Amino acid sequence: MAVAFELVADFLSSEDDAKRFAKLVEERLGPVAIDNFVVSLHPPLQSGYPYGAPTQFPVAVLPVNVGLCVALDTAGERLQLNESQIRRLGDHLYTLLSGLPYFKLAMVGWDVNFLLDIATLRNEWEVEIRNGSFGGLVVANDLLAKLPRSDHFTMFDDSHVWIPYLGSPSLNSEISTGE
């Protein structure tokens, strides 16, 4: 099973917005220097769910060789990033996202794609959103009323608010401890 560190942006039902966003992201892509590592980013990966008759169109940006068993990573060894380095990579992905139009929800972390659904956020993550522990969630201003109220949302850019990102654990610690 793959474990991917990723930036995922969701557009609800707008495939056209997802396509426009992916083009803008691709123009901003470049390698990220983190300590002794230079981390490249895969081109944006656009998908549609459910398969066959998609109604959601997320776009993901994955760092090269950061995840585990990620199909896109076809060459090179996995980068052994520690928690601080993962945090800085996540911060870079949020900087890449900031100011971009079209997206309604976004998040950086390990396999976050399944989290970007209004009903899931409202029904399964209400407590974490209200108490601010759901760090890294970016929400379009016009969508905020559909989520649980939280004093922890702050301005992300002119069109979005967020619960600030506090980092993600290192995959290395999970592998070495067997958790």
Secondary structure, 3 states (H helix, E strand, C coil): CCECEEEEEECCCCHHHHHHHHHHHHHHCCCEEECCEEECECCCEECCECCCCCCECCEEECECCCCECCCCCCCCCCCCCCHHHHHHHHHHHHHHHCCCCCCCEEEEEECCHHHCCHHHHHHHCHHHHHHCCCCCCEEEHHHHHHCCCCCCCEEEECCEEECCCCCCCCHHHHHHHCC
